[in-house]
Amino acid sequence: MFLTMLLTKKYIIALALIAVILVSVLSLYYLLLPRVFRTPVIAVVKVYGYLITDSDRELYIKVFEEIRRNDTYRGVVILVNSPGGYASIVEEIYFLMREVAQRKPLIVVIDGIAASGGYYVSLASDYIIASPTSFVGNIGAIALAPSIIIPSELILESGPYKYTGFSYKNYSKVLKVAAENFVNKVLERREGKIKVSKEELLKGKLYPGTVAKAIGLVDELGGLPQAIAKIRERTGIRDYVLVDVTKLVKEKYVLTAYGELLWKNSTTLKASELIEMGKTPLPVLYLSPYWITDNNTEKIGELVSKYLFKSLKTTDYSKTLVIDLSHRNLFIPQLMTYFWGKLIENNIRVLFVEENLASILEKRPLALMIFTPARPYSEEEVDAIIKYLSNGGKLILVYDPAYALPTYLNELSIKLGLYFAEGYLYDMYNHYGIYRNIKVSVQSDNSTLLKNIHALVLFTASQIYCNESLFKVQTYNTTVHSFLEEQGYYTVIVVKKNTVALGDSSFLLDPYLSIADNKKFVENLVQYIRGEEK
C-alpha cells in the first residue's frame, strides 16, 4: 500500500515536471517568434534575373508551393526585376503565380525592369505597380535559329523534318505564334485597360513606368509600400509581418538560381549557350536580344572561309562570274546551291577571288559580284572596278544589314551613284512570319530581272538610294525604316546601267526560294549575268 502510494506520488511529480518543461519550451518558442504566430504574414517573392535554367524553374516551383500550402501567408507581393528568359520557364512561373493568385491576393511590383518575360510573369497579377523610372514592356519573342542539318548515314530518320521538327522557312512563323501568344495574354489580362493597338504592342517597345501606366500596362506608380497597402485593403489585416519566401526557400533547400546569379554579376548571355540550354529544336525566348552577345559577323566569316567550293584558275574569263572574297565578304555560300547550280547549268564559271581583284578585272570577266564587305577597298581597286564597268562589265552589289554596316560597300557604291542606308526595313502589316521579313509588290515587266516577278519577300533588308536608275523595286508604303521610324516607300532593288544593287542577301538563299517569287528572281539574275538583259 505504501509502495503504491509512493509510486503514484513519483508518477505525479514526473508528469508535473514534464508539463512544466513543455510549458517552458512552448513559452520560450512563443517569446522568440511572437510576431510569426500573433500577426498575419505577407509573403515577398523576388523574381530577379534571367529565367533560363532548371535551377531558376525549381526555385519558383518550391517558392509558390510553400506559399500555396501555408495558410499563414495572407497575401503575396512579387518583386519583379527580370528581362525574361525561355518562354517555357516564363509561362510555367506565370501559371504558378496564377494558381496562388486565385487563392490569395497577389500584387506585382516592378522593381527595376520587367522586360519581355519579366512582364509576362507580371501579368499573373490583376494589379501591377511600377516605379516611375522602371522599364516595362518589350512584348514579343525571339528565337535562336538552328543550324542547317545534313543527315548522316549513322542515324537514319523516317522523315525529312524528324531532325528539326519544322521546315526551315517556317521558323519565323513559329516565332510569330509565340509573339501572338504573348500579346494576346496582355490583351486578355489587361482587358479594358490597354490604350494602344495590338500592332503597337508587338513593336516590342520598352516603356518608362510613367508611360507604361498611361497606356495601361501597369495600374499604379509606386513600390512595396503601395503593394502592402493594397493587400491590407483586400484582406482587411492591420498588423503584418513581411517574410522573404525566396530567401527562405533558398536556405531550406540549398538552392542557387543560376539565372539570378548571372544577372547580379551583370553577365550577358551567349547565343550558343542559350541554344545548348534550350533543349529544343527551336529555342523560343521571351527575352530581349539586348542581353545576348553574338558576333554574327565572325560566324558568317567562318562559313565563307570554310566553304570548299573553290574554282580552278581559267584563261577564259568571258564566261566567268567573279565572286569577291578578298575583303572578308560576308554571305552564306553553303545555302546558295540553287544559284551556283543555275550558273553552272548556263555554262557560267564561278571564280572566288581571295586576292588580286584589280588584276582579275583586267581580264574582263562576265560579271563581278560583291557581297557585304568587312574590309575597305583600295583606291586602285575602286578605279579598277569603275574601269571594268566602263568596258561593259557587270557588277552586282549585295548588302545585308544583318551582317555588318555598309561603310566599306558605300566607299565603292557612292562612286557609282548608289548608297546603302544603315538600319533595316520592317513592316508590321505586310510581312512573312515576323515584322522584318518584308513583302514587296513588284510591277512585272519585260526586263530580264523582273520578268514574271510579282512579289518578293526580303529578310532584313536595307534601303538603297540612287541618283538615277533604269528601274527599281520598292516596298509597300506601310514599310518603316528602323532609324527614320517613318512609314513610306523604300527602294530595295536598283538596276542602274550595268550595275544591280540588292538590299538583302537572305532572299537568295535556298531555304527562302520557295517563298513568293524569290526563286524566279534568282533564275532571272542568272540570265542577267549570262548577258540576256533587256
C-alpha positions as CSV (number, residue, x, y, z in Angstrom):
1,M,0.0,0.0,0.0
2,F,2.7,2.4,1.0
3,L,4.8,1.4,-2.1
4,T,1.8,2.0,-4.3
5,M,1.3,5.5,-2.9
6,L,5.0,6.3,-3.3
7,L,5.0,5.2,-7.0
8,T,1.8,7.2,-7.6
9,K,3.4,10.3,-6.0
10,K,6.6,9.9,-8.1
11,Y,4.4,9.5,-11.2
12,I,2.5,12.7,-10.4
13,I,5.7,14.6,-9.8
14,A,7.2,13.3,-13.1
15,L,4.1,14.4,-15.0
16,A,4.3,17.8,-13.3
17,L,7.9,18.2,-14.3
18,I,7.2,17.2,-17.9
19,A,4.3,19.7,-18.0
20,V,6.5,22.5,-16.6
21,I,9.2,21.7,-19.2
22,L,6.7,21.6,-22.0
23,V,5.1,24.9,-21.0
24,S,8.5,26.5,-20.6
25,V,9.7,25.3,-24.1
26,L,6.5,26.5,-25.7
27,S,6.6,29.8,-23.9
28,L,10.2,30.3,-24.9
29,Y,9.4,29.4,-28.5
30,Y,6.4,31.7,-28.4
31,L,8.5,34.6,-27.0
32,L,11.2,34.1,-29.6
33,L,8.8,34.1,-32.5
34,P,5.9,36.1,-31.2
35,R,5.1,38.0,-34.4
36,V,5.1,35.0,-36.7
37,F,2.3,33.5,-34.7
38,R,0.5,36.6,-33.5
39,T,0.2,38.6,-36.8
40,P,-0.6,37.8,-40.4
41,V,2.2,37.2,-42.8
42,I,2.7,38.9,-46.2
43,A,5.0,36.8,-48.4
44,V,7.6,38.6,-50.6
45,V,8.8,36.8,-53.7
46,K,11.7,38.1,-55.7
47,V,11.6,37.2,-59.4
48,Y,15.0,38.5,-60.2
49,G,17.3,38.0,-63.2
50,Y,17.3,35.6,-66.2
51,L,14.7,32.8,-66.2
52,I,16.8,30.3,-68.2
53,T,17.9,27.3,-66.2
54,D,16.3,24.4,-64.4
55,S,17.6,25.9,-61.1
56,D,15.5,29.0,-61.8
57,R,12.5,26.9,-62.5
58,E,13.0,24.7,-59.4
59,L,13.3,27.7,-57.1
60,Y,10.0,29.2,-58.1
61,I,8.2,25.9,-58.1
62,K,9.2,25.4,-54.4
63,V,8.6,29.1,-53.5
64,F,5.0,29.0,-54.7
65,E,4.4,25.6,-53.3
66,E,5.5,26.9,-49.9
67,I,3.1,29.9,-50.2
68,R,0.2,27.8,-51.5
69,R,0.2,25.2,-48.8
70,N,0.8,27.6,-45.9
71,D,-2.3,29.5,-44.7
72,T,-0.1,31.8,-42.6
73,Y,0.6,33.8,-45.7
74,R,-2.4,36.1,-46.2
75,G,-1.1,37.9,-49.3
76,V,1.8,37.9,-51.7
77,V,4.0,40.7,-53.1
78,I,6.0,39.8,-56.2
79,L,9.0,42.0,-56.8
80,V,10.0,41.7,-60.5
81,N,13.4,42.7,-61.8
82,S,13.9,40.5,-64.8
83,P,14.5,40.7,-68.6
84,G,12.7,37.3,-69.0
85,G,14.1,34.0,-70.4
86,Y,12.9,30.8,-72.1
87,A,9.2,31.0,-73.0
88,S,8.6,27.6,-71.3
89,I,10.0,28.7,-68.0
90,V,8.4,32.1,-68.1
91,E,5.0,30.5,-68.8
92,E,5.4,27.9,-66.0
93,I,6.2,30.7,-63.5
94,Y,3.2,32.6,-64.8
95,F,0.9,29.6,-64.2
96,L,2.3,29.0,-60.7
97,M,1.6,32.6,-59.8
98,R,-1.9,32.5,-61.2
99,E,-2.7,29.4,-59.1
100,V,-1.6,31.3,-56.0
101,A,-3.5,34.5,-57.1
102,Q,-6.7,32.5,-57.2
103,R,-6.4,31.8,-53.5
104,K,-4.7,34.8,-52.1
105,P,-4.2,38.5,-53.0
106,L,-1.2,38.8,-55.2
107,I,0.3,42.1,-56.2
108,V,3.3,42.7,-58.6
109,V,5.8,45.4,-58.0
110,I,8.2,46.1,-60.9
111,D,11.4,46.7,-59.1
112,G,13.7,48.0,-61.9
113,I,12.8,46.2,-65.1
114,A,10.1,43.9,-66.4
115,A,11.1,43.3,-69.9
116,S,9.6,40.6,-72.2
117,G,9.3,37.5,-69.9
118,G,9.7,39.7,-66.9
119,Y,6.4,41.5,-67.9
120,Y,4.8,38.2,-68.9
121,V,5.0,36.8,-65.4
122,S,3.8,40.2,-64.0
123,L,0.5,39.6,-65.9
124,A,-0.3,36.9,-63.4
125,S,-1.5,39.7,-61.1
126,D,-4.6,41.7,-61.7
127,Y,-2.8,44.7,-60.1
128,I,0.7,45.8,-61.2
129,I,2.6,48.6,-59.6
130,A,5.8,50.1,-61.1
131,S,8.1,52.9,-60.1
132,P,8.1,55.9,-62.4
133,T,11.7,55.2,-63.6
134,S,11.3,51.5,-64.1
135,F,11.1,49.9,-67.5
136,V,8.2,47.9,-68.7
137,G,7.1,46.0,-71.8
138,N,9.3,44.7,-74.6
139,I,6.4,42.5,-75.6
140,G,7.2,39.7,-78.1
141,A,9.5,36.8,-78.6
142,I,12.9,35.8,-80.1
143,A,14.0,32.5,-81.5
144,L,17.5,31.1,-81.8
145,A,17.7,29.8,-85.4
146,P,19.1,26.3,-85.5
147,S,21.9,25.1,-87.8
148,I,21.2,23.6,-91.1
149,I,21.4,19.8,-90.5
150,I,22.8,17.4,-93.1
151,P,21.8,13.9,-92.2
152,S,24.4,11.2,-91.8
153,E,24.4,7.5,-92.5
154,L,24.9,6.7,-88.8
155,I,21.5,7.9,-87.8
156,L,18.5,7.1,-90.1
157,E,15.4,9.1,-89.7
158,S,11.9,8.3,-91.0
159,G,11.0,11.8,-92.4
160,P,12.6,15.0,-93.7
161,Y,11.7,17.0,-90.6
162,K,12.5,14.4,-88.0
163,Y,15.7,16.2,-87.0
164,T,14.3,19.7,-86.8
165,G,10.5,19.3,-86.4
166,F,9.9,22.2,-88.8
167,S,10.6,23.4,-92.3
168,Y,13.5,25.9,-92.1
169,K,11.5,28.5,-93.9
170,N,8.7,28.3,-91.4
171,Y,10.8,29.1,-88.3
172,S,9.6,32.7,-88.4
173,K,6.0,31.5,-88.4
174,V,6.7,29.5,-85.2
175,L,8.1,32.7,-83.7
176,K,5.1,34.7,-84.8
177,V,2.8,32.2,-82.9
178,A,4.9,32.8,-79.7
179,A,4.7,36.6,-80.1
180,E,0.9,36.4,-80.8
181,N,0.5,34.3,-77.6
182,F,2.3,36.9,-75.6
183,V,0.4,39.9,-76.9
184,N,-2.9,38.1,-76.6
185,K,-2.1,37.3,-73.0
186,V,-1.5,41.0,-72.4
187,L,-4.9,41.9,-74.0
188,E,-6.6,39.2,-72.0
189,R,-5.1,40.0,-68.6
190,R,-5.3,43.8,-69.1
191,E,-8.7,43.8,-70.8
192,G,-10.3,47.2,-70.8
193,K,-7.0,48.9,-69.6
194,I,-4.8,48.9,-72.7
195,K,-4.9,52.2,-74.6
196,V,-2.7,51.3,-77.6
197,S,-3.2,49.0,-80.5
198,K,-2.1,45.4,-80.8
199,E,0.3,46.4,-83.5
200,E,1.9,49.0,-81.2
201,L,2.4,46.4,-78.5
202,L,4.0,44.0,-81.0
203,K,6.7,46.5,-81.8
204,G,8.5,45.4,-78.6
205,K,9.0,48.8,-77.1
206,L,10.3,49.2,-73.6
207,Y,8.3,51.9,-71.7
208,P,9.3,54.0,-68.7
209,G,6.9,53.4,-65.7
210,T,5.0,56.6,-66.3
211,V,4.3,55.8,-69.9
212,A,3.5,52.2,-69.0
213,K,0.8,53.5,-66.7
214,A,-0.5,55.9,-69.3
215,I,-1.0,53.2,-71.9
216,G,-2.4,50.6,-69.4
217,L,0.5,48.2,-68.9
218,V,0.5,48.9,-65.2
219,D,-2.1,50.1,-62.7
220,E,-0.2,52.4,-60.3
221,L,3.1,54.2,-59.8
222,G,4.8,53.2,-56.6
223,G,6.6,50.4,-54.9
224,L,6.5,48.0,-52.0
225,P,4.5,50.3,-49.6
226,Q,1.8,50.7,-52.1
227,A,1.6,46.9,-52.7
228,I,1.4,46.3,-48.9
229,A,-1.4,48.8,-48.7
230,K,-3.3,47.1,-51.5
231,I,-3.0,43.7,-49.7
232,R,-4.2,45.2,-46.4
233,E,-7.1,46.7,-48.2
234,R,-8.1,43.4,-49.8
235,T,-7.6,41.2,-46.7
236,G,-8.6,43.6,-44.0
237,I,-5.5,42.9,-41.9
238,R,-4.0,45.7,-39.8
239,D,-0.7,44.4,-38.5
240,Y,1.5,42.2,-40.6
241,V,5.0,40.6,-41.0
242,L,6.9,40.5,-44.2
243,V,8.7,37.2,-45.0
244,D,11.1,36.9,-47.9
245,V,10.0,33.5,-49.1
246,T,12.6,33.4,-51.9
247,K,15.4,33.6,-49.3
248,L,13.6,31.1,-47.0
249,V,13.3,28.5,-49.8
250,K,16.9,29.0,-50.9
251,E,18.2,28.4,-47.4
252,K,15.9,25.5,-46.8
253,Y,16.7,23.6,-50.0
254,V,20.2,25.0,-50.5
255,L,19.3,26.3,-53.9
256,T,21.1,28.7,-56.2
257,A,19.2,30.3,-59.1
258,Y,21.9,30.4,-61.9
259,G,20.0,33.0,-63.9
260,E,19.7,35.3,-61.0
261,L,23.4,34.9,-60.3
262,L,24.3,35.9,-63.8
263,W,22.0,38.9,-63.6
264,K,23.6,40.1,-60.3
265,N,27.0,39.8,-61.9
266,S,25.9,41.8,-64.9
267,T,26.7,38.9,-67.2
268,T,25.3,39.0,-70.8
269,L,24.2,35.7,-72.4
270,K,25.8,34.0,-75.3
271,A,23.5,32.7,-78.1
272,S,25.5,29.5,-78.4
273,E,24.9,28.8,-74.7
274,L,21.2,29.6,-74.9
275,I,20.9,27.1,-77.8
276,E,22.5,24.4,-75.7
277,M,20.4,25.1,-72.7
278,G,17.2,25.4,-74.7
279,K,17.0,21.6,-75.3
280,T,14.5,22.1,-78.1
281,P,15.0,22.3,-81.9
282,L,13.9,25.9,-81.9
283,P,14.5,27.7,-78.6
284,V,11.9,30.4,-78.2
285,L,12.5,33.1,-75.6
286,Y,10.6,35.9,-74.0
287,L,13.8,37.9,-73.7
288,S,15.2,41.0,-75.3
289,P,18.2,40.4,-77.6
290,Y,19.8,43.3,-75.8
291,W,21.1,40.9,-73.2
292,I,22.5,38.4,-75.8
293,T,26.0,38.8,-77.2
294,D,26.5,37.1,-80.6
295,N,29.2,38.1,-83.0
296,N,27.3,37.2,-86.2
297,T,30.0,38.8,-88.4
298,E,32.6,36.3,-87.1
299,K,30.2,33.3,-87.7
300,I,29.4,34.3,-91.2
301,G,33.1,34.9,-91.9
302,E,33.8,31.4,-90.7
303,L,31.2,30.0,-93.1
304,V,32.8,31.7,-96.1
305,S,36.3,30.7,-95.1
306,K,35.3,27.0,-94.6
307,Y,33.5,26.8,-97.9
308,L,35.0,24.1,-100.1
309,F,33.7,25.3,-103.5
310,K,36.9,26.7,-104.9
311,S,37.2,27.3,-108.6
312,L,40.2,26.4,-110.6
313,K,42.0,29.2,-112.4
314,T,40.9,29.8,-116.0
315,T,42.2,31.6,-119.1
316,D,38.7,32.2,-120.5
317,Y,37.1,34.9,-118.3
318,S,34.3,35.8,-120.8
319,K,32.0,33.2,-119.2
320,T,33.2,33.7,-115.6
321,L,31.4,35.2,-112.7
322,V,33.9,36.6,-110.2
323,I,32.9,36.4,-106.5
324,D,35.0,38.8,-104.3
325,L,36.3,37.1,-101.2
326,S,39.3,39.4,-100.8
327,H,37.5,41.9,-98.5
328,R,36.2,39.4,-95.9
329,N,32.9,39.5,-97.7
330,L,30.0,38.2,-95.6
331,F,27.4,35.8,-97.0
332,I,26.5,32.1,-96.7
333,P,27.7,30.3,-99.8
334,Q,26.6,26.9,-98.4
335,L,22.9,28.0,-98.7
336,M,23.2,29.2,-102.3
337,T,23.4,25.9,-104.0
338,Y,20.5,26.7,-106.4
339,F,22.2,29.9,-107.5
340,W,25.5,28.1,-108.1
341,G,23.7,25.3,-109.9
342,K,21.9,27.5,-112.3
343,L,25.1,29.4,-113.1
344,I,26.8,26.1,-114.0
345,E,23.8,24.9,-115.9
346,N,24.1,28.1,-118.0
347,N,27.8,27.5,-118.7
348,I,28.9,30.2,-116.4
349,R,32.1,29.5,-114.4
350,V,32.3,30.7,-110.8
351,L,35.6,32.1,-109.6
352,F,36.1,33.0,-105.9
353,V,38.8,35.6,-105.7
354,E,40.8,36.0,-102.5
355,E,43.4,38.4,-103.7
356,N,44.5,40.5,-106.7
357,L,40.9,41.6,-107.6
358,A,42.2,44.5,-109.7
359,S,44.3,42.3,-111.9
360,I,41.5,39.8,-112.4
361,L,39.2,42.6,-113.6
362,E,41.7,43.5,-116.3
363,K,40.8,40.1,-117.9
364,R,37.2,41.3,-118.3
365,P,35.1,38.6,-116.7
366,L,31.5,38.2,-117.4
367,A,30.4,39.8,-114.2
368,L,31.6,40.8,-110.7
369,M,29.6,40.0,-107.6
370,I,30.4,41.7,-104.3
371,F,28.6,40.7,-101.1
372,T,28.8,42.7,-97.9
373,P,32.5,43.6,-97.4
374,A,34.1,43.8,-93.9
375,R,37.3,45.4,-95.2
376,P,37.8,48.6,-97.3
377,Y,38.5,48.7,-101.0
378,S,41.7,50.5,-102.0
379,E,41.6,53.4,-104.5
380,E,43.3,51.1,-107.0
381,E,40.6,48.5,-106.7
382,V,37.8,51.1,-106.9
383,D,39.4,52.6,-110.1
384,A,39.7,49.0,-111.5
385,I,36.0,48.3,-110.9
386,I,34.9,51.6,-112.5
387,K,37.2,50.9,-115.5
388,Y,35.8,47.4,-115.7
389,L,32.2,48.8,-115.8
390,S,33.1,51.3,-118.5
391,N,34.4,48.5,-120.6
392,G,31.0,46.7,-120.5
393,G,31.4,44.6,-117.4
394,K,28.5,43.9,-115.0
395,L,28.5,44.5,-111.3
396,I,26.1,43.0,-108.7
397,L,26.3,44.6,-105.2
398,V,24.6,42.7,-102.4
399,Y,24.3,44.2,-99.0
400,D,22.8,42.6,-95.9
401,P,22.3,44.8,-92.8
402,A,22.2,41.6,-90.6
403,Y,25.9,41.0,-91.2
404,A,27.7,44.4,-91.0
405,L,27.4,48.1,-91.5
406,P,27.5,49.3,-95.2
407,T,30.5,51.5,-94.6
408,Y,33.0,49.7,-96.9
409,L,30.5,48.9,-99.6
410,N,29.4,52.5,-99.7
411,E,33.0,53.7,-100.2
412,L,32.7,51.9,-103.6
413,S,29.0,52.4,-104.3
414,I,28.8,56.2,-103.9
415,K,31.3,56.4,-106.8
416,L,28.5,54.7,-108.8
417,G,25.7,56.9,-107.6
418,L,24.4,54.3,-105.1
419,Y,24.1,54.5,-101.3
420,F,23.1,51.7,-98.9
421,A,21.4,53.1,-95.8
422,E,22.3,51.9,-92.3
423,G,19.5,50.4,-90.4
424,Y,16.9,48.0,-91.7
425,L,13.3,47.9,-93.0
426,Y,10.3,46.4,-91.3
427,D,6.6,46.2,-92.0
428,M,4.0,45.5,-89.2
429,Y,1.3,44.7,-91.9
430,N,2.9,43.3,-95.0
431,H,5.4,40.7,-93.7
432,Y,6.1,37.0,-93.8
433,G,6.1,35.5,-90.3
434,I,7.8,38.3,-88.5
435,Y,7.9,42.1,-88.9
436,R,11.3,42.4,-90.7
437,N,10.6,39.7,-93.3
438,I,9.0,42.3,-95.6
439,K,6.8,41.6,-98.6
440,V,7.5,43.6,-101.8
441,S,5.0,44.0,-104.5
442,V,6.6,44.1,-108.0
443,Q,5.3,45.5,-111.2
444,S,6.4,42.8,-113.6
445,D,7.8,44.0,-116.9
446,N,9.8,42.6,-119.8
447,S,13.2,43.4,-118.2
448,T,15.3,40.4,-117.5
449,L,15.4,40.8,-113.8
450,L,11.7,41.4,-113.3
451,K,10.1,39.2,-115.9
452,N,7.3,37.1,-114.4
453,I,8.1,38.6,-110.9
454,H,5.0,39.8,-109.0
455,A,6.1,39.5,-105.3
456,L,9.2,39.1,-103.3
457,V,10.0,38.6,-99.6
458,L,13.2,40.1,-98.3
459,F,14.7,39.1,-94.9
460,T,16.1,42.1,-93.0
461,A,16.7,44.4,-95.9
462,S,18.3,47.8,-96.5
463,Q,17.1,51.0,-98.2
464,I,19.0,51.9,-101.3
465,Y,19.4,55.5,-102.6
466,C,20.3,56.1,-106.2
467,N,20.7,59.2,-108.4
468,E,19.3,57.6,-111.5
469,S,18.2,54.1,-112.5
470,L,16.7,52.0,-115.3
471,F,14.2,50.7,-112.7
472,K,13.9,50.0,-109.0
473,V,11.8,47.8,-106.7
474,Q,10.1,49.5,-103.8
475,T,8.3,48.3,-100.7
476,Y,4.7,48.9,-99.6
477,N,4.0,52.3,-98.1
478,T,3.5,50.6,-94.8
479,T,7.2,49.8,-94.5
480,V,9.2,51.6,-91.8
481,H,13.0,52.4,-91.7
482,S,14.4,51.4,-88.3
483,F,16.3,54.7,-87.9
484,L,13.9,57.1,-89.6
485,E,10.9,55.5,-87.9
486,E,8.7,56.7,-90.8
487,Q,6.3,54.8,-93.0
488,G,6.8,55.1,-96.7
489,Y,8.0,53.5,-99.9
490,Y,11.6,52.3,-99.7
491,T,13.8,51.1,-102.6
492,V,15.3,47.6,-102.1
493,I,16.5,46.7,-105.6
494,V,18.1,49.0,-108.1
495,V,19.3,48.4,-111.7
496,K,21.5,51.3,-112.9
497,K,23.1,50.9,-116.3
498,N,25.2,47.7,-115.9
499,T,25.0,47.6,-112.1
500,V,22.5,45.8,-109.9
501,A,22.2,46.7,-106.2
502,L,20.3,44.4,-103.8
503,G,19.4,45.4,-100.3
504,D,19.3,41.9,-98.9
505,S,21.2,38.6,-99.5
506,S,19.0,36.2,-97.5
507,F,16.2,36.1,-100.1
508,L,18.8,34.5,-102.4
509,L,19.3,31.6,-100.0
510,D,17.9,28.1,-100.7
511,P,15.5,27.9,-97.7
512,Y,13.7,31.0,-98.8
513,L,13.4,30.4,-102.6
514,S,10.0,28.8,-102.4
515,I,8.6,32.0,-100.8
516,A,6.8,34.4,-103.2
517,D,8.8,34.7,-106.5
518,N,12.2,34.6,-104.9
519,K,13.3,31.5,-106.9
520,K,12.3,33.1,-110.2
521,F,14.3,36.2,-109.3
522,V,17.4,34.0,-108.8
523,E,16.8,32.4,-112.2
524,N,16.4,35.9,-113.7
525,L,19.6,37.1,-112.1
526,V,21.5,34.2,-113.7
527,Q,20.1,35.2,-117.1
528,Y,21.1,38.8,-116.4
529,I,24.6,37.7,-115.6
530,R,24.7,35.5,-118.7
531,G,24.0,38.5,-120.8
532,E,20.4,38.2,-121.8
533,E,19.4,41.6,-120.2
534,K,16.8,43.9,-121.6
